[in-house]
Amino acid sequence: MASTSALAVRNLRKYYDDVRAVDGLDVTVETGECFGLLGPNGAGKTTLLKMLTTLVRPTSGRASVLGFDVVARPLEVRRRISSVLQETAVDQFLSVRGNLLSFARFHGLRGETARRRAAEVMDRFGLASEANRKVMDLSGGFRRRVQVAKVFMADTPVLFLDEFSAGMDPILKREIMDSFRAEARRGRTLVLTTQILSEAEELCDDILIMNFGREVARGDMNSLKRLSGGVYEIALTFDRVPDGAETEMAALHPLRSHIDQTSIEAALRASESQVLEWVSSLSLRGKLLHAELSGASLEDIFIELTKKEKRQ
């Protein structure tokens, strides 16, 4: 029976000998959301995607896509998803065009309609000149283009994207992100992992931060910022950074910082009054040209929460 939720995960676990890659996750993602999975390397993000796309069998627990169990009904799941995974997204021995047409046939798109769409997709991704080359003969960047291009060959309701922008130039990445936003507005559900936190901040309605196979935090950007517990970003520009600023910065134990001759950028875990007092002190000792103070970015939240998880 179909479900109103795009994904439903209950107490899902995947163990490899003594390694708990995914350790008791509960996740629900509603149709039409863009859902982000964040976490350090080894957090379990890719393993979770592989279970949801039927490539890896769970050790225990349940997971379903649009109401179809990933273990009991894998073919029904595959017909409703498109995926860009690091290791399994293309057939290396087929041409670029062959990969696109093969994917289209699996999803019921054939003949002139499939060929026309393949031509449009290859133009969009700058692949037309490589149409007849085998994927195995392409550079890593072009292989990644083919992997991502495939998801635009069929109107599957759910897209899984594992580090989709790896190897893409900035202009192409921006175009693809715009395309993904348009797909979400059409009602498609996007599930993505990324190490580029600005991508998640721009694309995602809902974000799950994972570590050691478990949930660390979940919510939209405003909810996650409240969890950061007083993290502030500062950006200061001087004609010349005052003497002693670097030592003072170290004493504040910044989450991250950068100081050069004319600028200071940092993320600080401190009270607002402490931050303002320090900035005021600097401004009395040097000519302050520009100052910005804002709440935590997703990067700050990610670092802070995963640090807490490691300490526990």
C-alpha positions, 0 to 999 in steps of 0.5 A: 500500500502506498504511503504519504511519506516518501521514506520511513525508517524504523530502528534500522541497523547495519553491522559489519562484524564489530562496526556499527555503520548504522545503529538504530536510526528512525527517520521519516521524510515527507513527499516533496522534501529535500532532505540532507544527511550530514556527518563526518566520513564513516558516519553511516550516510552512504550505508544508509543510502545503500540500504534505502536504494536496495543495494545493501540488506539491513542487519535489522529494522525496517525501511520503506520507500513510498510504502514499499519495503526495501527488503520485501519489495526491492523491484518496486522500490527501484522503479520509483527511485533514481540514484547517484551513488559513489560506486554504482551509478553507471555501466562502465562498458556502455557509451554515455548515450547507452547509459542514458537510454538503458536507464530510460528503458528501465523506467518505461521510456523508449523510442524517439521520446527516450532519444530526444530526452537523452539529447536534451540531457547531454546538451545540459551536461556538456556531454554531447561531444562524448555521446558515443564514448564508453564511460570507462574512457572518460575522466572522473569529472565526466563520469560524474556528469553521466551519473547525475545526468541519468536522474533527469532521464526519468521522472521518478518520485524520489532521488538519492544523491551521494556527494553529487557535486564531486568533480563538478566545476562551479558553473555546472554545479550551480546549474544542477543545484538550480535544477534540483530545486526546480525538481523539488518544487515539482514534488520530487523528494530529494535525499542527499549527502554532502561534505559541502555544507553550503549545498545542504544549507541552500538545498535542504528543508530538513537536515539530519546530522549523523555520527557513528551511525546514530542521529546527533541532531535533526531539524531545519536550519533555524532549529539546528541553530538553536542547538548550537548554543551560542555560536557566533560568526564574526568578520572584521576588516581593519586597515591593519589588524591590532597587535595581540589579536591572534593571542586573544582569539586563541584564548576564546577557543574558536571553532574555526578562525583565520587572521591575516594582516587586515581581516579576522574571520572566526566562529566563537562559542561565547555570549553575545556580550563577550563577542561584542566586548572583544570587538569593541576592544579591537576597534579601540586599538585599530581602525575598524573598517567593516564588521559583521556579527551573525548566528552560527552557520551550518558548518559551525553547527556541524563541527560543534555537534559532532565534537560533542558526540565524540566526547560522549 
